[in-house]
Amino acid sequence: MTNLSRRRFLSRALSATAASGLILPGLSAASVGDSERKFLFVLASGGWDTSYLFTPAFDNPSVDTELDATIAEIDGLTFVDSEKRPSVRTFFEDYAHRACIINGIEVRSVTHERCEQLLMTGTVGSADDWPSIIAAQSQHTRLMPHLVVYGSAYTNRYTNGVVRIGSNGQLPDLLDGTALIRSNIPTPRVSGEVDAAVDAYVRQRAAALSAAAGDPGRLSAGYGAALENLAGLEQLASSLTLDPVDAGCERDLASDGASVLECFAAGLSRCGMIQFDGWCGERWDTHSGNDKQGIHYQQLFSYLERLMADLDSRTGSSGAPLSEEVTVVVLSEMGRHPQLNFSGGKDHWTYTSAMLLGAGVAGGQVIGEMDSTYQGSPIDLASGAVTSSGTDLLPTTLGATLLAMADIDPGDHLTDGSQPITAAMA
């Protein structure tokens, strides 16, 4: 039995998508001179120990700190330095002036799933995460507004703007036809008459559903747009690098990031998500053997060094350097308890840190700190100074900052009145 062509296979999938109202965003390259800021999110999954890097605590007797580590300062940015992590020092020697560390963000939970949702959306209810909101507010129609290479996405209103490559590269397999070759499901080739009849039926159903919903023509127009998107995506398929790269026992984070940067440069996406599960994919959840945190940080910053060099080498869709258009957000859903447990590890802690890099970031500074009980201290949002009369840092504070950096009014999306950390914004 002959196989269905790749175009017809994807057309069927998009037909079903269109009929359900889940239309892919339209294809349009960003105009020349586009200055919309783009965001690449890097999630260290499992909960990192901030005392290994972001929050020096050598003078705090309540915190079990790493042996043979010291405090270092480069370009005004302080961090924990260790000979075991040369990639961290190298990274800050190159990029400290473009980096801002934010310490003491309280996620108010100790479960991974809930902490990640809180950190990315500010709530445990139905809500859109920061990249989905930012991508949806783009003034340009983009084929893949928020590109999830690997990691989670939380969406409610903006589900149609999230495109997943798939942890094993499922999207590239669909685009190049590999998925059809691997499939053991027979896909018969249909005649042009049958194809036209199916197309007419879908358009008729879309029109009926639109009329019933009080919005005549919406689904029909969306169906046509979806087919146009399909044609555009097929034309781009051979030129995009979307396949995951195996770095031995772990994903190659820099290569995942390169896929997002490529789509940024082409004007196809405004936001992207990649995830680093630690050395050899062992995750940061070190309930035993907490010294693995140092190994994870060494690997992470080695990848970040490559990622930033890649970003600096690219030209954006506006013709300007891509590094002038992209903010990199590095974060982990929780921190680790200040003291070691009986297994030589650290359990969950509700306070974490984040690092902002690149465009729009007031670099060379650390904002926030951990107090004597290893809890986050309130800060003055305008100056970044720690003050008892300041604001406690919450996920919505981080979210408000990112939205403001994206030229989006946080008040339109946050209900708790959170304001941005303007001290972190250039």
C-alpha positions in Angstrom: 0.0 0.0 0.0 1.4 3.4 -1.0 2.1 5.9 1.7 0.3 9.2 2.1 2.6 12.1 1.2 4.1 14.2 4.0 2.1 17.3 2.9 -1.2 15.4 2.9 -0.4 13.7 6.2 0.2 17.1 7.9 -2.7 18.6 6.1 -5.0 16.0 7.8 -3.5 16.8 11.2 -3.9 20.5 10.7 -7.5 20.0 9.4 -8.4 18.3 12.7 -6.6 21.1 14.6 -8.5 23.8 12.7 -11.8 22.1 13.3 -11.2 22.1 17.0 -10.3 25.8 17.1 -6.6 25.2 17.8 -5.1 27.0 14.9 -1.4 27.4 14.4 -0.2 31.0 14.4 0.2 32.6 11.0 3.6 32.8 9.3 5.1 36.2 8.9 8.7 37.3 9.2 9.4 40.1 11.6 9.6 43.4 9.8 13.0 45.2 9.4 13.7 47.3 12.4 11.7 45.0 14.8 12.9 45.7 18.3 10.6 43.4 20.2 12.6 41.7 23.0 12.9 38.0 22.8 13.3 35.6 25.8 15.1 32.3 26.1 14.2 30.5 29.4 16.7 27.9 30.7 15.3 25.8 33.5 17.6 23.8 35.9 15.1 21.1 36.8 15.1 19.6 40.2 16.0 22.5 42.5 19.6 23.9 42.7 21.6 24.7 45.8 22.0 28.4 45.6 24.8 28.3 48.3 27.0 26.7 45.6 26.9 29.8 43.5 24.4 32.6 44.0 24.1 33.1 47.8 27.5 32.9 49.6 26.8 31.8 53.2 30.2 31.0 54.6 29.6 33.3 57.6 26.2 31.7 58.5 26.5 28.9 61.0 23.0 27.7 60.1 24.1 26.8 56.6 26.2 23.8 55.5 28.4 25.2 52.8 30.8 23.6 50.3 34.3 22.9 51.4 37.2 24.6 49.5 35.0 27.3 48.0 35.4 31.1 48.4 33.6 34.3 47.5 34.7 36.0 44.3 33.7 39.3 42.6 33.9 40.1 39.0 32.6 43.4 37.5 30.6 44.0 40.6 28.9 40.6 40.7 29.7 38.4 43.7 29.4 34.6 43.5 30.8 31.4 45.1 34.0 30.3 43.3 35.6 26.9 43.3 38.5 25.3 41.5 36.1 22.4 40.8 34.0 24.7 38.6 36.3 26.6 36.3 33.5 27.1 33.8 31.6 29.3 36.3 34.6 31.7 36.7 35.2 31.7 33.0 31.6 32.5 32.3 31.5 35.5 34.7 34.8 36.8 33.4 33.2 37.0 30.0 29.6 37.9 31.0 29.3 39.3 34.5 28.8 42.8 33.2 25.7 41.5 31.3 24.3 39.4 34.2 22.0 40.2 37.1 21.5 37.7 39.9 18.2 37.9 41.8 18.3 36.1 45.2 15.6 35.1 47.7 12.6 34.5 45.4 10.1 32.5 47.5 8.0 30.0 45.6 6.0 28.9 48.7 5.9 25.2 48.0 8.2 22.3 48.3 6.9 20.0 45.5 8.6 20.1 42.2 5.5 20.3 40.0 3.8 23.0 42.1 7.0 25.1 42.5 7.7 25.1 38.8 4.1 26.2 38.0 4.3 28.9 40.7 7.6 30.1 39.4 6.5 30.3 35.8 2.9 31.6 36.3 2.7 32.9 39.8 -0.3 30.7 40.6 -1.4 27.1 40.9 -4.6 27.8 39.0 -5.2 27.9 35.3 -2.9 30.5 33.9 -0.4 31.2 31.2 3.4 31.2 32.0 5.6 34.2 31.4 6.9 33.1 27.9 3.4 32.2 26.6 2.2 35.7 27.7 5.1 37.5 26.2 5.0 35.5 22.9 1.2 36.1 22.6 1.7 39.9 22.9 4.0 40.1 19.9 3.1 42.7 17.4 4.2 40.4 14.6 2.5 37.2 13.5 5.0 34.4 14.1 4.8 30.8 13.1 6.1 29.4 16.4 5.6 32.2 19.0 6.7 30.2 22.0 9.0 27.3 21.0 9.4 24.6 23.7 12.4 22.6 22.8 12.5 20.6 26.0 10.7 21.4 29.2 7.2 22.4 30.5 4.7 25.0 29.3 1.7 26.2 31.2 -1.0 27.8 29.1 -4.7 28.7 29.3 -5.6 31.6 27.0 -2.6 31.3 24.7 -2.3 27.5 24.0 -2.3 28.1 20.3 0.9 30.0 20.5 2.9 27.2 22.0 4.8 24.9 19.7 6.6 21.8 21.1 9.5 20.3 19.2 9.3 17.2 21.4 12.0 15.8 23.7 13.0 13.3 21.0 12.6 15.6 18.1 9.0 14.6 17.1 8.4 17.8 15.2 11.4 17.5 12.8 10.3 13.9 12.2 6.9 15.1 11.1 8.4 17.8 8.9 10.9 15.6 7.0 8.6 12.6 6.7 10.5 10.3 9.0 7.4 9.9 11.2 5.6 8.3 8.2 8.5 6.0 7.5 8.7 4.8 11.1 4.9 4.4 11.4 3.5 0.9 11.1 0.0 2.3 10.3 -0.8 2.0 6.6 -1.5 5.4 5.1 -3.2 5.0 1.7 -2.8 7.7 -0.9 -6.2 9.3 -1.7 -7.3 10.8 -5.0 -7.5 14.5 -5.7 -11.3 14.2 -5.7 -11.3 12.7 -2.2 -8.9 15.3 -1.0 -11.1 18.1 -2.3 -14.1 16.5 -0.7 -12.4 16.3 2.7 -11.2 19.9 2.4 -14.8 21.1 1.5 -16.2 19.1 4.4 -13.8 20.6 6.9 -14.5 24.1 5.7 -18.2 23.5 5.9 -17.9 22.2 9.5 -15.7 25.1 10.5 -18.2 27.6 9.1 -21.0 25.9 11.0 -19.1 25.9 14.3 -18.1 29.5 13.8 -21.8 30.5 13.2 -22.9 28.5 16.2 -20.3 30.3 18.3 -21.5 33.7 17.1 -18.4 34.4 15.1 -19.0 33.5 11.5 -16.0 32.8 9.4 -13.5 32.6 12.3 -12.8 28.9 12.0 -12.9 28.9 8.3 -10.4 31.6 8.1 -8.3 29.8 10.6 -8.4 26.6 8.6 -7.1 28.4 5.5 -4.4 30.1 7.6 -3.4 26.8 9.0 -2.9 25.4 5.5 -0.8 28.4 4.6 1.3 27.9 7.7 1.8 24.3 6.7 3.2 25.4 3.3 5.5 27.9 4.9 6.7 25.5 7.5 7.4 22.9 4.9 9.5 25.4 3.0 11.5 26.2 6.1 11.8 22.6 7.3 15.0 21.8 5.5 16.7 25.0 6.6 15.9 24.7 10.4 18.0 22.8 12.8 15.5 21.4 15.3 16.8 17.9 16.0 18.1 17.3 19.6 21.8 16.6 20.0 23.1 13.8 22.2 26.0 14.9 24.4 26.7 11.5 25.6 24.6 10.8 28.8 22.8 14.1 28.6 21.1 16.6 26.2 23.4 19.2 24.7 21.9 22.3 26.2 23.8 24.7 23.9 22.5 22.9 20.9 18.9 23.1 22.2 19.5 26.8 22.7 20.8 27.1 19.2 17.5 25.8 17.8 15.7 28.6 19.6 18.2 31.2 18.6 17.9 30.1 15.0 14.1 30.6 15.1 14.6 34.0 16.8 17.0 35.1 14.1 14.5 34.0 11.4 11.6 35.9 13.1 9.7 32.7 13.7 9.6 32.9 17.6 9.7 35.4 20.4 10.2 33.0 23.3 11.8 29.7 23.9 12.2 27.1 26.6 15.1 24.7 27.2 15.8 22.5 30.2 19.0 21.2 31.8 18.5 18.1 34.0 22.0 18.2 35.3 25.1 16.1 34.6 24.1 12.9 32.8 20.5 13.8 33.3 20.7 13.1 37.1 18.7 16.3 37.9 19.4 18.8 40.6 17.2 17.0 43.2 20.2 16.0 45.5 18.5 14.4 48.5 21.8 12.5 48.8 25.3 13.3 47.5 24.9 17.1 47.5 28.3 17.5 46.0 26.7 16.7 42.7 25.5 20.3 42.7 29.0 21.4 41.9 29.2 19.1 38.9 25.8 20.2 37.7 26.9 23.9 37.9 30.1 23.1 36.1 28.2 21.6 33.2 25.5 24.2 33.2 27.9 27.1 32.9 30.0 25.4 30.3 26.8 25.2 28.2 25.8 28.8 29.0 29.3 29.9 27.8 28.7 28.3 24.4 25.1 29.6 24.3 26.1 33.2 24.9 28.9 33.0 22.3 26.4 31.6 19.8 24.0 34.4 20.6 26.7 37.0 20.1 27.6 35.6 16.7 24.1 35.8 15.2 22.2 38.5 13.4 18.6 39.2 14.3 15.6 39.5 12.0 15.9 43.3 12.2 19.5 43.2 11.0 21.0 44.1 14.4 23.0 41.6 16.4 20.7 39.1 17.9 22.4 39.7 21.3 20.7 43.1 21.4 17.3 41.5 21.1 17.4 38.5 23.5 17.2 38.2 27.2 18.3 34.8 28.7 16.5 33.8 31.9 18.2 31.1 33.9 16.2 29.7 36.9 15.3 26.6 39.0 12.0 25.9 40.6 13.3 25.7 44.1 16.4 25.8 46.3 17.9 23.3 48.7 17.6 23.2 52.5 20.5 25.1 54.3 21.6 22.0 56.2 22.7 18.5 55.1 20.4 15.6 55.9 21.6 12.2 57.1 22.3 11.1 53.5 24.7 13.9 52.8 22.2 15.7 50.7 19.8 18.6 51.0 16.1 18.5 50.9 13.7 21.0 49.4 13.7 24.7 50.2 11.1 27.4 49.2 13.7 30.0 48.2 15.5 30.1 44.9 17.5 32.4 42.7 17.3 33.5 39.1 19.9 35.0 36.7 19.1 37.4 33.9 21.5 37.9 31.0 21.7 40.0 27.9 19.4 42.6 26.4 17.6 44.9 28.7 19.5 43.7 31.8 21.3 46.0 34.2 24.3 43.7 34.6 27.1 43.5 37.0 25.0 43.2 40.1 23.4 40.9 42.6 19.9 41.9 43.9 18.5 40.4 47.0 20.1 38.2 49.7 19.4 35.4 52.2 19.1 36.4 55.8 20.4 34.7 58.9 17.6 32.1 58.7 18.4 31.5 55.0 15.2 33.2 53.9 14.9 35.9 51.3 15.2 39.5 52.4 12.8 42.2 51.1 14.3 44.8 48.7 13.6 48.2 47.3 12.5 47.5 43.8 13.9 50.7 42.4 17.4 50.5 43.8 17.7 46.7 44.5 18.9 47.5 48.1 17.9 45.2 50.9 15.6 47.0 53.3 13.1 45.8 56.0 10.5 48.1 54.5 10.9 46.7 51.0 9.1 44.1 48.9 9.3 40.4 49.4 10.4 38.7 46.2 7.8 36.3 44.8 7.4 34.5 41.4 5.0 37.3 40.4 7.7 39.9 41.1 9.9 38.0 38.7 7.1 37.7 36.2 6.3 41.4 36.5 9.9 42.2 35.8 10.0 40.0 32.7 6.7 41.4 31.4 7.9 44.9 31.9 11.2 44.1 30.0 9.0 42.8 27.2 7.1 46.2 27.1 4.0 44.6 28.6 2.0 46.1 31.4 2.2 43.6 34.3 -1.2 44.9 35.6 -2.9 43.4 32.5 -1.8 39.9 33.5 -1.2 39.9 37.3 -3.9 40.2 39.8 -1.8 40.6 43.0 -0.5 44.1 42.1 3.1 42.9 41.8 5.6 45.4 40.4 8.8 44.9 38.5 12.3 45.0 39.9 13.3 48.1 37.9 16.8 47.9 39.4 17.3 44.9 37.2 16.3 46.6 34.0 18.6 48.6 31.9 
